Amino acid sequence: MRDDVVSGAGSERRQGRNVRGQGERLRGTILAAVGRLLGEWGSAEKLTMRAVAKEAGISAPSIYLHFPDKAALVWAALADEYAELARRLAEAGASGTGGDPRAGLRAQAHAYLRYAAEYPGQYRLMFETPQPHVGPARITGHPAGRVSAAFRAAFRACEEAGHRLSVPLPQAAQTLWAGLHGLISLDHSIFGDESTEEMNRSLAEGLADSLVAPEPGPAPAFRSAPAGTPASRRISQLIAAGDEEEPKAAPDA
């Protein structure tokens, strides 16, 4: 039995009086158990305090010393992943500092897609599987907030450099995030291979560019859409291929 295992009410009270290091080890044990269960089940739906306690080898009441409910457990278990994604976005966004801030925004879009491609299982747990519902006031504390904050910082850099946004800054950040997530979700649910990688990069750049004026100035106009792009041609190919495979309706008798 591990030295961080506790059982019984008396043990739980003693655990509450333990030194900080022991409490942190117990917290780590709990989060590791949550991570294993989420990885195994691919969802938080079956996750319960009792299931976590069994996996961790502790009593269920011990968990409440660190986490008030299931939502807090799931958020904490995935917090490091959200932080890592936000770190990558911030690092990518900094590439536009001192130069073209729009380049930093495009780099963020690429970094987001790259993270999802490198860690598809983690991405699904973070963004594609239902998490415990909480009230509007509490959702602002979700660790995914670091991700949206990184996007907002990149758009803010564009504004500070004199580039107008096509929509208000918070909306622009949310639009880019939602669009990138949509590309990834389509890959996960429909395409499922690497053939769309370049197309997605092009689509992501186009989405970012559509939200920020190309040149700084008081009221710069957005340039007209080109007649064709690699992404639009690829989409047209997919549409055409789908039309060819569409079953023909039988003629009327």
Secondary structure, DSSP 8 states (H G I E B T S, - for coil): --TT---HHHHHHHHHTS-HHHHHHHHHHHHHHHHHHHHHHSSSTT--HHHHHHHHTS-HHHHTTT-SSHHHHHHHHHHHHHHHHHHHHHHHHGGGTTS-HHHHHHHHHHHHHHHHHH-HHHHIIIIIS------HHHHTT-TTHHHHHHHHHHHHHHHHTT--BSS-HHHHHHHHHHHHHHHHHHIIIII-SGGGHHHHHHHHHHHHHHHB-SS-SSS-------S--HHHHHHHHHHHHHHHHS-------
